Amino acid sequence: MADVVHETVHFSGRVQGVGFRYNVLQAAKEFEVCGFVQNLTDGRVLLEVEGAKAEIDGLVEEVRDRMHGYVRQVERVAQKRPAEFRGFVIR
């Protein structure tokens, strides 16, 4: 299987209890990406996503736009690796 770009993205701010994961799921449908989004116990939201770099960049920007005012910080770590996910889900 070919390598894809995989990003681990952490969103912090007021990102839990505001429909954040649902909005990420809906935004992900607009891009050719796979992965998941989940709440973390420390109050952040984790996005694990893979696909083409431009698709991932588009998704992260779309989430920022949709959740403007709630996101204080976005931390992104990218790597190339074999594809691991199918579809996109909320965990």
KOLPA-893292 format. One record per residue (C-alpha): residue number from 1; residue in one letter; x, y, z. Coordinates in nm, 4 decimals, m for minus. Layout:
N
+-----+------+----------+----------+----------+
! seq ! type !        x !        y !        z !
+-----+------+----------+----------+----------+
! NUM !    A !        X !        Y !        Z !
...
+-----+------+----------+----------+----------+
//
This chain:
91
+-----+------+----------+----------+----------+
! seq ! type !        x !        y !        z !
+-----+------+----------+----------+----------+
!   1 !    M !   0.0000 !   0.0000 !   0.0000 !
!   2 !    A !   0.1299 !   0.3457 !  m0.0894 !
!   3 !    D !   0.2342 !   0.5927 !   0.1765 !
!   4 !    V !   0.0022 !   0.8833 !   0.2530 !
!   5 !    V !   0.0384 !   1.1983 !   0.4581 !
!   6 !    H !  m0.0821 !   1.1366 !   0.8134 !
!   7 !    E !  m0.1408 !   1.4243 !   1.0534 !
!   8 !    T !  m0.2071 !   1.4296 !   1.4224 !
!   9 !    V !  m0.3872 !   1.7556 !   1.4988 !
!  10 !    H !  m0.4730 !   1.8848 !   1.8456 !
!  11 !    F !  m0.7309 !   2.1629 !   1.8783 !
!  12 !    S !  m0.7453 !   2.3535 !   2.2067 !
!  13 !    G !  m0.9710 !   2.6268 !   2.3352 !
!  14 !    R !  m1.3433 !   2.5862 !   2.3936 !
!  15 !    V !  m1.3655 !   2.2765 !   2.1755 !
!  16 !    Q !  m1.5726 !   2.0324 !   2.3809 !
!  17 !    G !  m1.9462 !   2.0547 !   2.4354 !
!  18 !    V !  m1.9974 !   2.2877 !   2.1375 !
!  19 !    G !  m2.0580 !   2.0391 !   1.8530 !
!  20 !    F !  m1.6926 !   2.0432 !   1.7535 !
!  21 !    R !  m1.6578 !   1.6755 !   1.6621 !
!  22 !    Y !  m1.9807 !   1.6800 !   1.4619 !
!  23 !    N !  m1.8583 !   1.9844 !   1.2676 !
!  24 !    V !  m1.5273 !   1.8095 !   1.1955 !
!  25 !    L !  m1.7164 !   1.5028 !   1.0706 !
!  26 !    Q !  m1.9323 !   1.7164 !   0.8404 !
!  27 !    A !  m1.6278 !   1.9086 !   0.7114 !
!  28 !    A !  m1.4378 !   1.5829 !   0.6473 !
!  29 !    K !  m1.7118 !   1.4787 !   0.4030 !
!  30 !    E !  m1.6012 !   1.7663 !   0.1778 !
!  31 !    F !  m1.2444 !   1.6340 !   0.1468 !
!  32 !    E !  m1.0787 !   1.3100 !   0.0400 !
!  33 !    V !  m0.9509 !   1.2145 !   0.3853 !
!  34 !    C !  m0.9827 !   0.9242 !   0.6274 !
!  35 !    G !  m0.9417 !   0.9127 !   1.0036 !
!  36 !    F !  m1.1207 !   1.0067 !   1.3218 !
!  37 !    V !  m1.1891 !   1.2849 !   1.5691 !
!  38 !    Q !  m1.2233 !   1.2407 !   1.9459 !
!  39 !    N !  m1.2354 !   1.4350 !   2.2707 !
!  40 !    L !  m0.9364 !   1.4055 !   2.5025 !
!  41 !    T !  m0.9536 !   1.4059 !   2.8814 !
!  42 !    D !  m0.7390 !   1.7219 !   2.8969 !
!  43 !    G !  m1.0076 !   1.9259 !   2.7173 !
!  44 !    R !  m0.8513 !   1.9204 !   2.3711 !
!  45 !    V !  m0.9872 !   1.7510 !   2.0590 !
!  46 !    L !  m0.7701 !   1.5075 !   1.8644 !
!  47 !    L !  m0.7940 !   1.4761 !   1.4870 !
!  48 !    E !  m0.6080 !   1.1844 !   1.3269 !
!  49 !    V !  m0.6327 !   1.2269 !   0.9507 !
!  50 !    E !  m0.4645 !   1.0930 !   0.6403 !
!  51 !    G !  m0.4780 !   1.1754 !   0.2711 !
!  52 !    A !  m0.3114 !   1.4211 !   0.0346 !
!  53 !    K !  m0.1487 !   1.7213 !   0.2029 !
!  54 !    A !  m0.3768 !   1.9672 !   0.0204 !
!  55 !    E !  m0.6866 !   1.7779 !   0.1358 !
!  56 !    I !  m0.5684 !   1.7741 !   0.4986 !
!  57 !    D !  m0.4787 !   2.1428 !   0.4846 !
!  58 !    G !  m0.8232 !   2.2169 !   0.3428 !
!  59 !    L !  m0.9951 !   2.0213 !   0.6191 !
!  60 !    V !  m0.8014 !   2.1908 !   0.8987 !
!  61 !    E !  m0.8759 !   2.5345 !   0.7516 !
!  62 !    E !  m1.2442 !   2.4470 !   0.7103 !
!  63 !    V !  m1.2622 !   2.3394 !   1.0748 !
!  64 !    R !  m1.0949 !   2.6643 !   1.1807 !
!  65 !    D !  m1.3477 !   2.8627 !   0.9761 !
!  66 !    R !  m1.6510 !   2.6700 !   1.1050 !
!  67 !    M !  m1.5390 !   2.6837 !   1.4671 !
!  68 !    H !  m1.3985 !   3.0373 !   1.4622 !
!  69 !    G !  m1.4108 !   3.1804 !   1.8120 !
!  70 !    Y !  m1.3785 !   2.8394 !   1.9793 !
!  71 !    V !  m1.0315 !   2.7318 !   1.8640 !
!  72 !    R !  m0.7470 !   2.8975 !   2.0518 !
!  73 !    Q !  m0.4584 !   2.6847 !   1.9241 !
!  74 !    V !  m0.3931 !   2.4173 !   1.6604 !
!  75 !    E !  m0.0920 !   2.1875 !   1.6870 !
!  76 !    R !  m0.0078 !   1.9768 !   1.3812 !
!  77 !    V !   0.2434 !   1.6956 !   1.3362 !
!  78 !    A !   0.2735 !   1.5347 !   0.9921 !
!  79 !    Q !   0.4458 !   1.2219 !   0.8688 !
!  80 !    K !   0.4356 !   0.9873 !   0.5696 !
!  81 !    R !   0.3273 !   0.6309 !   0.6377 !
!  82 !    P !   0.1116 !   0.3531 !   0.4940 !
!  83 !    A !  m0.2622 !   0.4250 !   0.4989 !
!  84 !    E !  m0.4268 !   0.3008 !   0.8180 !
!  85 !    F !  m0.7854 !   0.4307 !   0.8112 !
!  86 !    R !  m1.0990 !   0.3773 !   0.6049 !
!  87 !    G !  m1.3700 !   0.6388 !   0.6179 !
!  88 !    F !  m1.4015 !   0.9099 !   0.8793 !
!  89 !    V !  m1.5663 !   0.8662 !   1.2192 !
!  90 !    I !  m1.6230 !   1.0249 !   1.5575 !
!  91 !    R !  m1.4722 !   0.8281 !   1.8438 !
+-----+------+----------+----------+----------+
//
